[in-house]
C-alpha cells in the first residue's frame, strides 16, 4: 500500500528536500539526522510541502509480504501500463523485454518517468526507461514517488514524475530472507537474500545480495488463455501455420473476379493436427507454444559505504551488479515468412510431396495447375521436434556512484558533489529461417551436404522440404496424422536444423553523470522566514551501442540471397536488393550503431516562505543537448497554503523537455505485429529519424490535504499538455490511409504524391500488384507525433481506530484518468492517417506506442497491528475499459477486483518474522481482451491465486 507522507508518521521528513544530490545534514551527536524526500534541493523545505509525494516505507513492504519489484510496481495506483511480465507480442515496449520491470507514472510511458537510485540518475533504455528489476528488493529502505513534472529540477525524462529508490544505508546487523511463491501448474518462484551492515563512529557499511529463480508457466496451462478462433480471432491465431493453406494457380479458374486464377483451400489435415478451418483458411494458434512466465534466474548485489570525513563532510560510495538470465525463452516453433508468393516460394509440381498429396487427396489441387504456392511456416502444429523454439535473454547491469556531501562556512552552505556511472547490457537471441535455404529445399536441393549448383533434387544429400500435412507425423500434443508420409517426415526433420539459426544482438546503454549542488539560506527574510536557495550543475555523458551478430548484420549480409544458384534456379533476378532486410524470412537484419553525446545542465531553486501559512517554490533549469537538438529553459512554480490547522492547499505548474534518445535518431528494429488486411503477423521495421525535435510538455497539479487527529486524506487534480511527443507511426493507420486514398492497384489515387509517400512504408511481395493482401513487411518511423492532453484525479483517505489493544487503519487510494486526448495522427510526411480521439479508458493495443490506459484504478485496504501481529487486507480494483477495434463481444474489457491477504508474526523479540500472503485470494481470472494473450498483461495478472511464504531473521544489531 502506497501511503502519502503524513506528519504524524514521519516528523523528520522534509517533503521536497531533494532527491538526487540532496545535501542531507550530517548527523550530530544528540541531533536526529534529517530525512530528505524527493522534490527539492533545499534543506528545511516545509514539511508536506507543495509537491505531491508518496512514500512506500520498508514497513509497508514487509506488511505486504515483501513483494518483488514486479509486484511492487504493479501495485502502485499512480502507475499503469507497466512492463513486468512476459508480453512478447505487443510493440508498445513489450516485445524483446522479457524479464524487465518499469515504472510508468500516469501511463505516459515508462521512459517519461525519471527513476533514481539514492537520488542519482541510473542508466535507462530509450524506449522503456529504467529497468528497475536490477535493484535488489532487500536493499530498499523506501520508495518515494513525486507525481508531478520535475524537469525544472532534474532535467530530461522527469515529465511524468520521479520514482526515487532509497536504500538501507544505516542498517546494522545481519538480515536473512527467504521466500517461496506457489501457483498452479508451475514450480513457482523462490528467492533468498540478505543484508549485512555495521557502523563505527564514522563509518557505515551495508552489503546486500539476492538470488531468485522463477519457473515457467505455460499459456496452455490456463484454460481461459486459449479461446476458440470464433471467441477471440486474435488470441494467438495466424493464417500462416503448418498445416496451412494451398494456393494452386489454375488457368480454368481465371475470371474477372479471380484474375490470378488462385484456387485456395485449407490443408485437409488442418483440424486433425489441431488447426481451425474457416473457409479456405487453416488457422494456427501459436500461443500454444508460449509462456506466461519464462524460466528466469536473477542474481543481484548492492553495497554502499558512508564515511564521515569530518563533522561536516561525508563521503558516499555505492556499487551495484545485476544479472538476469533466460536461457529458454519459448516462442513459436517457427516464424511466418514475409514473402509468400515470390518465385522462391514456388513448389515444383513434380515435388514428391505434391505427388503424394495428389494421391491421397485427389482433386484438391486442380489437374490443370500451372503453379503452386502454400501459406505455411516451416513448422507449426508439429513443433520444432515436438517443442517450442527458444530464444535467450540476458541483462547485465552495473553501477558505481561516489561523492561528498556536507556543509561549509560554519554550516551556512550545504554542498553535494558526485560522480555516477551506470551501464546496461541487454543481449537477445532467437531463431529464424533462412529465405534462400528454404527456396533450395522446396526445389529438393536442401541440406548441408547439397550443392544447389550441381546437386540432383532429392538424390543423395539433397533433400526436399514438404510444406503439406503429409510431412507432419503428429502434433506437439500427440494427435496423429494418419496420412503422413514417413519419408517426407524424415526429410523435413533432417532439414530443420539446417533451415534455421539463431540471430541476436546486444544493446548497450552507458551513462556517466557529474553533479554539483549548493544550498543555503539568504539574509532576505519574508513573513514566514528567510529565503532558501539551491543551485547546481550537471553533465551527462550518454552512450548507445548496438552490436548485431554477424549473421544478421545488414552491413555484412544485407540481402536474402547470396548464392549465384539462386539466380540460376529463378528464385531471384539479382543478389542485390532494393530494400535490405537480411537473410531471414521474418526477422529483419540490424544495422550496427554507436553514438555518444554530452548533455549540460544547470538549475536554481528558491524556497519562498511568504508567511507562516503560505510558502512557494520556484525553480529554473537550463539544459543543452548540442547539435540539432538544441537547448531549453524550463521553469516551475509550486505554492502551498495552510488554510487551517488541518487543511492545506497546494498547486504547481512547470514546463518540461526531453531530447530525442540517440537510438531514436538512427538504426532499425523489427517487431512481430498482427496486420489486419492480411489477417496474419508481419514484420514491422521501426526506423530512426535524425530530424526529430525534442518533446515538450506543460504539467500542472492542484491539490488539497486533510490532516486531522485520526484522519488523513488528499485530493489532487493533475494535467499534462504535450507538444511534439515521440511516437512511432501506426502501421494499421498507414494501411487504413492507403486504402482510404485509393492507393491499391487500379485505384484513383495511384501515382499521386499521397499514395507514393504512403507506399514508402510498405514492402510488397515481388511481382505483386500492390494490394494490401500483398504486403511482405512494413516500415514505420520515429516521429514527433500528435499533441496530447491528459488529466486526472488522485485521492487518498485513511482513518485510524483503536481496537482491541491494537490499531486498525482503513482507507482507500486511487487514480481516475479523466482524459487522454490527441490531435489527428499524421505520418512522417505530414499525411493524415487517422483522426485523434480520447484514449483514456482504452486498451490501445499496438496503437502509436500507447499502452492501455485504465481510467479508474483504486485500492481499499484495512490493516490491523497489535504487538507481534500484523494483518492486512487489500482490495484492488481496475475499472472496465474499451477496445472499439475488437469484435463486438470483446469491445469492453471487464473490470477486475482482486483481494490480497497478508499476515506477519514477529517472534524472538522481533528478530524473526514469518509472513504468509495470499495474492488474488479469490482466484480471479483476468478479463478477456482481444490481444494475442487473450488478456491485458500491462494491467492484469494472469496467474490466479498465489501463495507466498516468507521468513526474515535478523541478528547482531539493534531492533
ABEGO torsion letter per residue (X at the ends): XBBBBBAAABAABBBGBEBBABBBBBBBBGBBBBBBBBGBABBGBBBGBABBBBBBBAAAAAAAGGBBAAAAAAABAABBGBBGBBBAABAAGABGABGBBBBBBGGAEAAABBBBBGGBBBBBBAAAEBBAAABBAAABABBBBBBBBAAAAAEBGAAAEBBBBBBBAABBEBBBBBBBBBBBGBAEBBBBBBBBBBBBAABBBBBBBBBBBBBBBBAAABAAABBBAAABAABGBBABBOBBBBBBBBAAABBAABAAGBBBBBBAAAAAAGBBBBEABBBBBAAAABBABBBBBBBBBBBBBBBBABAABBBBBBBBBBBBBBABBBBBABBBBABAABAAABBBAABAAAAAAAAABBGABBAABABBBBBBBABBAAEBGGBBBBBBBBBBBBBBBBEBBEBBGGGABBBBBBBBBBBBBBBBBBBBBBAAAAAAAAAGABEAABBAAABBBGBEABBBBBABAAABABBAAGBBBAABBAAAAAAAAAAAAAABBBBBBBBBBBBBBBBBBBBBBBABBBAAEBBBBBBBBBBBBBBBBBBBBAAABAAABABABABAAAAAAGABABABBABBAEABAABBBBBBBBBBBBBBBBBBBBBBBABAABBBBBBBBBBBAEEAAEBBBBBBBBBBBBABAABBBBBBBBBBBBBBBAAAABEBBBBBBBBAAAGBBBBBBBBBBAABBBBBBBBBBBBBBBBBAABBBBBBBBBBBBBGBBBBBBAAAAAAAAAAAGABBGBAABGBAAAAAAAAABBBBBGBAGBAAABABBBBBBBBBBBBBBBBBBBBBBBBBBBGGBBBBBBBBBBBBABBBBBBBBBAAGBBABBBBBABGBAGBGBGGBBBBBABBBBBBBBBBBEABBBBBBBBBBBBBBBAABBAAAABBBBBBBBBBBBBBBBGGGABBBBBBBBGAAGBBBBBBBBAAGBBAAABBAAEBBBBBBBBBBBGBBX
